[in-house]
Amino acid sequence: TLTSITTIVGLVPLLFETSLQAQFLIPMAVTIVFGLATASVLVLFVVPALLGMLEDTGMQKQKVSRWIKGARQRESRPDSPEGGIRPASPEGGD
């Protein structure tokens, strides 16, 4: 971004030049200045914001999947000894 800033600052005087020779270069300078400025804003602010939102949605997805897994485990847990779990015998043998 420092390179972009120095390039923009270097081209700004050309934007305000009124000579005939500069009239051919002004459209190119405008394109470069606004292209670099737009790219810098996107890289510094928009991309990190999008990555943060993507990470938040991933965390929410993990929470939902853990909640669903927990609900399934609670449903499959038997409530009575007849549900597949045998009580331990007092003799210790099967």
N, C-alpha and C positions, 0 to 999 in steps of 0.2 A: 504493500500500500504506500510505502514511502516513495517508491519509484513512480507510482501513479500520481501522487501529490506533486512531486517535482516536475513531472511532465506537464501536468495541468497548469501549474504556476508559470512554467516557461512558455506555454502557448497563449496564456491570457493576454499579454500585450499585443499579440498578432490579431486577436479578436477585435481590438479597438483601433486598429490601424486603418487609415483612410486613403492611403496611396493606391494608385492604379495597380501596381504590381501585387499588393497584398490582397486585392479583390479576388485574385485567382486562388490564393491560399486560404482565405477565410473559411470557405465551406469545409475544407479538409480539417482545419483546426477545430471548427465547431464539432465535427463528427468525432474527432479523437478525444476532445475534452469531455463531451457529454457521454461518450462510450466508456471512457475510463472512470468517470464519476459514477455512472450507473453500475458498472461492474464492481467498483469498490464498495458501494452501498450494499449491493447484493451479497458480496462475500463477507462483509463485516457484520451485517445485521440480519438479513433475511435467511441465509443458509443456517446460521446457528439457531435461529428461532425455529425453523422447520425441523432441525435435528432434535431440538428439545421437545417439540410437540410429538415427534415420532417416538422418542424414548418414553414419554409419558403414556402414549397409547400402548406401547409394548408392556409397560408395567401394569396398566389396567388389564390388559389381556391376560397376563400372568395371574393377577389376583382373581379374575373370573374363573380361569381354569383350575386354580387351587380350590376355589369355593365349590366348583362342580365336582371335583374329585372327592372333596370332603363329604359332599351330600351323597355321592354314590357309595362311599364307604359306610356312612351311617345307615343307608338303606339296606346294605348287604349284611350288616352285623345282626346276628340272631339275638332276639330278646329273651329267649328261654333256652334251657338246656336241651330241649328236644330239637332245636334248630341246627344240630350238627355238632355241637360241642358236648362231649360226654363229661360228666362230673368225675373227678378223681376218686378212685376206690380207696377205702380206708386201709386195705392191705398193702397198697402201693404197687400191685401187679395188675396186669390186664387180663 
